[in-house]
């Protein structure tokens, strides 16, 4: 991973996010963070986690070089949270969020995947998280990736509808640091509100992300099945790695295929957020 990031950094990559599955189940996650954070060109290093183990590891992650963190939180109701996560415990994740704020990870982002009929009734409660805490609460539209997303296209909640019923939202000037999110503030709130709207408002033209999967493949676009296996290059011809990665990056697709009955060959747990 370190060698691949070094190669990508030569091409201008400045931000890295460690995702999963769940990265905090790896015993060596702090070593991974430390190695990547010590690459001179990397200016921002973040992680996406379900937060269950975050309370115990937040301080060590910060010391290792982690700058910010994204925490997946799809419900503030204990029984619903357990159902969505397949057995997770909401109190552990909430304590992890609090610990992340306290150790100085900044920003702390809360990612809520909206699913019609399951959790869209909690939008107001999530707004209040941003009112009471210095976090960025982000609402993410369901994408047709993996069997759940593909079979539940009718459960997509449009972020446009949420924004329309909250006139108190004040748009923040766009920034590359926000990635695909459109960010808003509300007077009197300690935190911010963000919307990631891949379905209702495509952001492909400004997308500059590529993904490295856990089995050694580079995936240039989340909404495409195109992948490039670089494990053989790493093993047999490491001197060609820079050249190969450059070709992959500069041939990134112009846009996703979500509107074309797209069937993903991987689930999000195999791709990374």
C-alpha positions as CSV (number, residue, x, y, z in Angstrom):
1,X,0.0,0.0,0.0
2,X,2.8,2.4,0.8
3,X,4.5,1.7,-2.5
4,X,1.3,2.3,-4.4
5,X,0.6,5.6,-2.6
6,X,4.2,6.8,-3.3
7,X,3.6,6.1,-7.0
8,X,0.2,7.9,-6.9
9,X,1.7,10.9,-5.1
10,X,4.2,11.4,-7.9
11,X,1.2,12.0,-10.1
12,X,-0.3,14.6,-7.8
13,X,-2.4,12.6,-5.4
14,X,-2.5,14.6,-2.1
15,X,-5.3,12.9,-0.2
16,X,-5.7,9.3,0.9
17,X,-8.6,7.7,2.7
18,X,-8.4,4.3,4.3
19,X,-11.7,2.4,4.0
20,X,-12.9,-1.2,4.0
21,X,-14.8,-3.4,4.9
22,X,-13.9,-2.2,8.3
23,X,-10.3,-0.9,8.7
24,X,-10.2,-1.0,12.5
25,X,-10.3,-4.7,12.6
26,X,-6.7,-4.7,11.2
27,X,-4.1,-5.0,14.0
28,X,-1.6,-3.1,11.8
29,X,-3.9,-0.2,10.9
30,X,-1.8,2.3,12.8
31,X,1.4,1.2,11.0
32,X,-0.4,1.6,7.7
33,X,-1.5,5.1,8.8
34,X,2.0,6.0,9.9
35,X,3.7,4.8,6.7
36,X,1.3,6.7,4.4
37,X,1.3,9.9,6.6
38,X,5.1,10.0,6.2
39,X,5.0,10.3,2.4
40,X,5.9,13.9,1.9
41,X,3.3,14.7,-0.8
42,X,0.3,13.4,1.2
43,X,-1.4,16.4,2.8
44,X,-4.6,14.8,4.1
45,X,-5.1,11.3,5.5
46,X,-8.5,10.1,6.6
47,X,-10.4,6.9,7.3
48,X,-13.9,5.6,6.9
49,X,-15.1,3.3,9.8
50,X,-18.3,2.0,11.4
51,X,-16.9,3.5,14.7
52,X,-17.4,0.4,16.8
53,X,-13.7,0.2,17.8
54,X,-13.0,3.9,17.5
55,X,-13.2,4.8,21.1
56,X,-10.2,2.5,21.9
57,X,-8.1,3.4,18.9
58,X,-8.8,7.1,18.1
59,X,-5.9,8.5,20.1
60,X,-3.4,6.0,18.6
61,X,-4.7,6.7,15.1
62,X,-4.2,10.5,15.7
63,X,-0.7,9.9,16.9
64,X,0.1,7.7,13.9
65,X,-0.8,10.6,11.6
66,X,-4.6,10.3,10.9
67,X,-6.0,13.8,10.2
68,X,-9.8,13.3,9.8
69,X,-12.4,10.6,10.0
70,X,-15.7,9.5,8.4
71,X,-18.0,7.5,10.5
72,X,-20.8,5.5,8.9
73,X,-24.0,6.0,11.0
74,X,-27.3,5.1,9.4
75,X,-29.6,5.3,12.4
76,X,-29.8,6.8,15.9
77,X,-32.2,4.2,17.0
78,X,-30.5,1.2,18.7
79,X,-32.7,-1.6,17.3
80,X,-32.6,-0.1,13.8
81,X,-28.9,0.5,14.0
82,X,-28.4,-3.2,15.0
83,X,-30.6,-4.3,12.1
84,X,-28.8,-2.2,9.5
85,X,-25.3,-3.1,10.7
86,X,-26.0,-6.7,11.3
87,X,-25.3,-6.7,15.0
88,X,-23.6,-3.4,15.8
89,X,-24.0,-1.5,19.0
90,X,-25.0,2.1,18.7
91,X,-23.5,3.3,22.1
92,X,-20.1,2.1,21.0
93,X,-20.2,4.1,17.8
94,X,-21.5,7.2,19.6
95,X,-18.7,7.0,22.1
96,X,-16.3,6.6,19.2
97,X,-17.6,9.8,17.6
98,X,-17.2,11.7,20.8
99,X,-13.6,10.4,21.3
100,X,-12.7,11.3,17.7
101,X,-13.8,14.9,18.4
102,X,-12.0,15.0,21.7
103,X,-8.6,13.8,20.4
104,X,-8.7,16.4,17.7
105,X,-9.5,14.6,14.5
106,X,-10.8,17.3,12.2
107,X,-13.1,17.2,10.5
108,X,-15.2,14.4,11.9
109,X,-17.8,13.4,9.3
110,X,-21.0,11.4,10.0
111,X,-22.2,9.5,6.9
112,X,-25.9,8.6,6.8
113,X,-27.0,6.5,3.9
114,X,-30.6,7.3,3.2
115,X,-33.0,4.4,2.5
116,X,-36.7,5.0,1.9
117,X,-38.9,3.1,4.3
118,X,-36.0,2.4,6.7
119,X,-34.4,5.5,8.0
120,X,-35.5,8.6,6.1
121,X,-37.7,9.6,9.1
122,X,-34.5,10.3,11.1
123,X,-33.2,13.2,9.0
124,X,-34.3,15.7,11.7
125,X,-32.4,13.9,14.4
126,X,-29.3,13.8,12.3
127,X,-29.6,17.6,11.7
128,X,-29.5,18.0,15.5
129,X,-26.2,16.1,15.7
130,X,-24.7,19.0,13.7
131,X,-26.4,21.5,15.9
132,X,-25.0,20.1,19.1
133,X,-21.5,18.9,18.0
134,X,-18.7,20.2,15.7
135,X,-19.2,17.5,13.1
136,X,-20.2,17.4,9.5
137,X,-23.4,15.3,9.0
138,X,-23.6,14.1,5.4
139,X,-26.6,12.5,3.7
140,X,-25.7,10.0,1.0
141,X,-28.1,8.8,-1.7
142,X,-28.4,5.1,-2.2
143,X,-26.4,3.9,-5.2
144,X,-27.1,0.7,-7.2
145,X,-24.0,-1.1,-6.1
146,X,-24.1,-4.6,-4.8
147,X,-27.3,-6.7,-4.5
148,X,-29.0,-4.4,-2.0
149,X,-28.5,-1.2,-4.0
150,X,-29.5,-2.9,-7.3
151,X,-32.7,-4.5,-5.8
152,X,-33.8,-1.3,-4.1
153,X,-33.6,1.4,-6.6
154,X,-37.1,2.4,-5.6
155,X,-35.8,3.2,-2.1
156,X,-33.6,6.1,-3.2
157,X,-34.2,9.3,-1.2
158,X,-33.3,12.4,-3.2
159,X,-31.2,14.9,-1.4
160,X,-33.0,17.6,-3.4
161,X,-36.2,16.9,-1.5
162,X,-34.4,17.3,1.8
163,X,-32.8,20.6,0.9
164,X,-36.2,21.9,-0.4
165,X,-37.9,21.5,3.0
166,X,-35.0,23.1,4.9
167,X,-34.7,26.7,3.8
168,X,-32.5,27.4,6.8
169,X,-29.6,25.7,5.0
170,X,-27.0,28.2,3.7
171,X,-24.7,26.9,1.0
172,X,-20.9,27.0,1.6
173,X,-18.5,27.9,-1.2
174,X,-17.4,24.8,-3.1
175,X,-14.0,23.4,-2.2
176,X,-12.0,20.5,-3.5
177,X,-11.6,19.5,0.2
178,X,-15.3,18.7,0.2
179,X,-14.9,16.1,-2.5
180,X,-18.3,15.3,-4.0
181,X,-20.3,16.8,-1.0
182,X,-22.2,20.0,-1.2
183,X,-21.8,21.7,2.2
184,X,-24.3,23.9,4.1
185,X,-24.3,25.7,7.4
186,X,-27.3,26.6,9.6
187,X,-27.1,29.7,11.9
188,X,-26.4,28.6,15.5
189,X,-25.2,25.1,14.6
190,X,-21.8,24.0,15.8
191,X,-21.4,21.7,12.8
192,X,-22.3,21.5,9.1
193,X,-24.6,19.6,6.8
194,X,-23.5,17.9,3.6
195,X,-25.2,16.1,0.7
196,X,-23.6,13.5,-1.6
197,X,-26.0,13.1,-4.5
198,X,-24.6,10.7,-7.0
199,X,-28.1,9.8,-8.3
200,X,-29.9,13.2,-8.5
201,X,-26.9,15.4,-9.2
202,X,-24.0,13.6,-10.9
203,X,-20.6,15.1,-9.9
204,X,-18.6,13.0,-12.4
205,X,-17.0,16.0,-14.2
206,X,-15.3,17.0,-10.9
207,X,-14.5,13.5,-9.6
208,X,-10.8,12.9,-9.1
209,X,-11.0,9.7,-7.1
210,X,-9.5,6.3,-7.7
211,X,-9.8,3.3,-5.4
212,X,-7.4,0.5,-4.5
213,X,-9.3,-2.6,-3.5
214,X,-8.2,-5.0,-0.8
215,X,-7.2,-7.6,-3.4
216,X,-4.8,-5.3,-5.3
217,X,-6.9,-3.8,-8.1
218,X,-7.2,-0.2,-9.0
219,X,-10.8,0.8,-9.7
220,X,-11.0,4.2,-11.4
221,X,-14.8,4.7,-11.2
222,X,-17.3,3.5,-8.6
223,X,-20.0,3.2,-11.2
224,X,-18.1,1.0,-13.6
225,X,-16.8,-2.5,-13.4
226,X,-13.5,-1.6,-15.0
227,X,-10.5,-2.7,-12.8
228,X,-6.8,-3.1,-13.2
229,X,-4.9,-5.7,-11.3
230,X,-1.5,-4.4,-10.3
231,X,-0.4,-7.2,-8.0
232,X,1.6,-8.8,-10.8
233,X,3.4,-5.5,-11.6
234,X,4.3,-5.0,-7.9
235,X,5.6,-8.6,-7.7
236,X,7.4,-8.9,-11.1
237,X,8.0,-5.5,-12.6
238,X,7.9,-2.9,-9.8
239,X,9.9,-0.5,-11.9
240,X,6.9,-0.2,-14.3
241,X,4.4,0.7,-11.5
242,X,4.6,4.5,-12.0
243,X,3.9,4.2,-15.7
244,X,1.0,1.7,-15.3
245,X,-0.7,3.8,-12.6
246,X,-0.3,7.0,-14.7
247,X,-2.1,5.3,-17.7
248,X,-4.9,4.0,-15.4
249,X,-5.5,7.5,-13.8
250,X,-5.4,9.3,-17.1
251,X,-7.9,6.9,-18.6
252,X,-10.5,7.3,-15.9
253,X,-14.0,7.0,-17.3
254,X,-15.9,10.3,-18.0
255,X,-18.9,9.2,-16.0
256,X,-20.6,6.4,-14.0
257,X,-23.2,4.0,-15.4
258,X,-25.8,4.2,-12.6
259,X,-28.5,5.3,-15.0
260,X,-28.0,2.4,-17.4
261,X,-29.3,-0.7,-15.4
262,X,-25.8,-1.0,-14.0
263,X,-25.0,-4.3,-12.3
264,X,-21.9,-4.0,-10.1
265,X,-19.6,-7.0,-9.8
266,X,-18.6,-6.0,-6.3
267,X,-20.4,-4.8,-3.2
268,X,-19.3,-1.6,-1.4
269,X,-17.6,-3.7,1.3
270,X,-15.2,-5.0,-1.4
271,X,-14.6,-1.6,-3.0
272,X,-14.2,0.9,-0.2
273,X,-16.1,4.2,0.3
